Amino acid sequence: MTNSTVIDSQLKKLNPPTIDVCSLVDCINLKTYFEIFDKCLQNQQDDNIEQLAHLISVALQLHAAAIKEAVFPLAKKVMSKTAVNKLSTQLEELENTVESIDATKKHLKNEEFVDLMKKLSESFEVFFKSEQQTMAALAKDVEEETLMKAADQAEEAKAGVTLAA
């Protein structure tokens, strides 16, 4: 066991995270990655754009797995079917756009790639707002212990993801 693992496990025992906190961290990281992409696009810095696109793709795939495994089951218990379906549809749109991006040549001179990345960023902003509404409903209507278990389920779901090529 490494020192960082010991520290991480000790911190988790002191203050176990809830799914809403874990989700917020994922989303903040993704928002940061999209901001970096926007700066690269503005400055036409193509050097590491493929790696950045791959980072965004992986982060979204992991987040999607966590949401499906840990959030949807809870949301179905406390939210309307319409609200859950809306979030599910938005997530599916993100996943489809990621697949399209993964299939394109990733450089800033490729208009298809740039358009898809812009679409992904915009779709993510819409999804983020819906997800935050979902997390607020969960925080209000679900016991904290259940939210902590959901955070563990999300972590397990992420660890089990098989990444797209």
ABEGO torsion letter per residue (X at the ends): XBAAAAAAAAAAAABBBBAAAAAAAAAAAAAAAAAAAAAAAAAGBAAAAAAAAAAAAAAAAAAAAAAAAAAAAAAAAABBAAAAAAAAAAAAAAAAAAAAAAABBBBAABAAAAAAAAAAAAAAAAAAAAAAAAAAAAAAABBAAAAAAAAAAAAAAAAABBBBX
